[in-house]
Amino acid sequence: MRSQTLSAHERDALVRRALIRVNPAYFSWPLEEQERYRVSMPDEDRFRLKQVLLKSLFDIEAQTPEELETACATFTDLQYLQFNSTLVLAQGIGDDCFYLNEFLGDRTMLDFPTLYDYDYADHCYQEQARKEEDPTYVSKPYRGRLYLSWARLLIDGTFYYVTMSTAAGSLYSAIDEFGDEVMEELIPHRYVDGKHHGKREGHGFRWDLRLDADGKEAHFEELRERYWQYTLTRYEVLQEEFDTAAATTIYFHDKSQGHDPQMNITFSDKTALQAVRLRHFLRDCRSKIGDPQELARWVDQERQAARSYLEQTYHDVVAHFDPKVVRLRKKRKILLSDRAAEDLL
């Protein structure tokens, strides 16, 4: 295995050699053609690229995609960091080697000039899918949908994993997570193995965890259901408020720990998404940068309101809810693939 860290020059040289081995003609092409090749690389070439990098970085040989996947599954955080920070040079676009780590179907990053173009296309796709599933569904207006979308890029030459959300999405995520903590305080609970959990069934394994709240299971589920409705309502209200304000502001929050360089980037509304071109991502974001303390204050306000709602609702549930009244729910059987079972069971 090579040294734990590579300089920018060493990474560039390693990727250059890998690309030449995969496609000797690559560096004879114009820059635009090189970029198109990187974002639409054939699966065989993409495997060979990763194969070469795996050998160069860690002296690990993989003869098939399955062997490569198995090798990557054993990586430490540091190995993942070294592999991904090198690979992004051969996958990303623009000034910052921006790589949108999301499913794009038949399209590529170059089909979305701005972050808005990607987000709006995703909104239309999701709304159409809901309409096809439920013909009575009423489509929602687009007010910026970006929520916990993943990207990888270089920030001033340093590799980062980036999580991107609108302000409404960021606040929704914060109160969703915070609500779990408060509900645990109000009704201590845990999940225990059901009688079928982990048992082989067909081509998979059963996922059968059961709620144990020391006799208050029905109360907890009622509280959780009401809070779920509360968070959805707050999300829609926040979407409308930020959309109306149209502040065109972008917030950075570095959440890096150890060998896990993480950056959260929050976009106030759709006008902020319109201002950011994927090929000039960091430059455009910095031109609209806002005070992260402003976002932190909004998070605190939403958490305080959420706690107040949960405490009041908890007392109402305890005083008035009849646990004998069972909500009608469709029973679902969850099966895990062998790979997922390895990680979760």
Buried (B, 14 or more C-beta within 10 A) or exposed (E): EEEEEBEEEEBEEBBBEBBEBBBEEBEEEEEEEBBBBBBEBEEEBBBBBBBBBBEBBBEBEBEEBEBBEEBBEEBEEEBBBBBBBBBBBBBBBBBBBBBBEEEBEEEBBBBBEBBBBBBBBBBEEEBEEEEEEEEEEEEEEBBBBBBEBEBBBBBEEEBBBBBBBBBBBBBBBBBBEBBEEBBEEBBEBEEEEBEEBBEEEEEBBBBBEEBBBEEBBBBBBBBBEBBEEBBEEBBBEBBEEBBEEEBBBBBBBEEEEEEEBEBBBBBBBBBBBBBBBBBBBBEBBEEBEBEBEEBEEBBEEBBEEBBEBBEEBBEEBBEEBEEEEEEEEEEEEEBBEEEEBEEEE
